[in-house]
Amino acid sequence: MNVLVTGATGYVGSAIVRALARDGHSPVSFARTATRSDLPGTRIDGDIRDRDAVIRAATGVDAICHSAALVSIWRPRRQEFDEINVGGLQTVIDVCRTLRIPRLVYTSSFLARPPADGQVALAANDYQRTKVVALDIARSAAASGVPIVSLYPGVVYGPGAVTESNLVGRLVQDHLAGRLPGVVGADRTWSFTYIDDVARAHVCALTGTHTDYQEWPIGGENAPQMHLFEVLRELTGRPLPRRIPFAVAHALGAVEELRAAIFGRPPLLTRGVVEIFRHDWTLAGEATAKALGYTPTLLQAGLRQTLDAPPFAPVSPKREHLGSREGGTGR
């Protein structure tokens, strides 16, 4: 199959492209800097907000995987979230209709769904707000006949670039380098979803026999956030981080937001992020894994593979030398 992947240079998008190529498909990577990447297949530079560019990239493909998104806790111009996360999906849906492309897989987010301890989806920050809106748009498109499947992974982690899309990778890197001040919401439960499982689920949704609209949760191991660091302690010897109370985190978020407004620099924390950390975000992914044909990776195995790959490698099974290091470069 010829498959267009938007957001192909992102953490999730690049994993999907490589998984498609490994399975013998022909990926078409679409991103602003696609031609500067080392991704397999065809690479096309373009912005998801440019309908003509998307039309050109999608011409002749058998399916589209729309993984392009602005994943960030803050932007000085908030409208970027709406233009990319909402407008980008609307553009891709329109292109699918225009070119009569028979399969569209949309990468949503666990944050577009209500938390496990709530009934209503949140809008704690602009990323979450726009992903909630986009999921409603996907549902409306499906109701009107667009052949769309929505996948919403949990907290994605694994080897690869340490970016805002790889939150766990950033936490691990900062913790091992002694830069992590503490953990907010340590006892709140997340669904830790390994990147290879996310990519496999997308490939199966793109190439499988599922034709009816579905919303597939791509869940991993559901565990308290502090369990991540307990596993890291077992693998590296690094002590557990301290717990930051919500009241303290909320105050720090307010200060960081003020600093960002004055100086135009991204905040290290926002009150919206603190609100997200107040909730449980479990996912029941067993049915998805069975239907799409993959086995979810447990957190310990996934973290071990993460630590054994750049930017963390080389590491030894005991890693006491790394676990005792308190310094490290600044942000």
Helices and strands as residue ranges (DSSP letters): E 2-6, H 11-22, E 26-31, G 34-36, E 42-45, H 51-58, E 63-66, H 79-81, I 82-86, H 87-99, E 104-107, G 110-112, H 126-143, E 148-153, E 155-157, H 167-176, E 183-184, E 189-194, H 195-207, E 215-218, E 221-224, H 225-236, E 243-244, H 246-263, H 271-277, H 286-292, H 299-307, H 320-323
